[in-house]
């Protein structure tokens, strides 16, 4: 590998919808924390040189000792505290990237355990062509856009609707410049990093297929589904 590619793994979420005292990224699936699975994928990937793990201020030591050291994730070069919002944590990770050589950056939610090498390859290939790519899948469902009174406003054509996943992959210089610019503005409506690039650079963000199994662990039901994927050998 000649590129210097870095994975920024976000593990600072509180997971209030999980209805658990334990943060969702530390809950276990078949004996391993949720966070373990995506870190393992990046650790084993020949595409990734460094991993920056962004977690809560109170869990930095825990992540270092009970996850990074315990499972031998040697590519993790930094475990740092994130910020109040997701975009603050991403920015902390991007700033940490400035201390190491970085060509492309993979920004990933640690609550998505089921990424694969094939997904990383597809995403990086598109990013090399365009500078920005997000993983996702065509929507299986019809999507309705609602108005402020919870009435249907419009129905987008399903052929053009994708549900977006992570990792989202960018040229480092592109995503860092975009985040630098947008931090001077109102960021309350920002929900993912592709939006930052779209709004601040005008670069078109490409889509690459992830997987319908690339779920985000958000509610207790998601843990049941994750257990089923592993139990029946789907991952």
Secondary structure, 3 states (H helix, E strand, C coil): CCCCEEEEEEECCCCHHHCCCCCHHHCEECCEEHHHHHHHHHHHCCCCCEEEEEECHHHHHHHHHHHHHHHCCCCEEEEEECCCCHHHHHHHHHHHHCCCCCCEEEEEECCCCCCCHHHHHHHHHHHHHHCEEEEEEECCCCCCEECCCCCEEECCCHHHCEEEEEEEEEEHHHHHHHHHHHCCCCCCCCCCHHHHHHHHHCCCCEEEECCCCCCCCCCHHHHHHHHHHHHCCCC
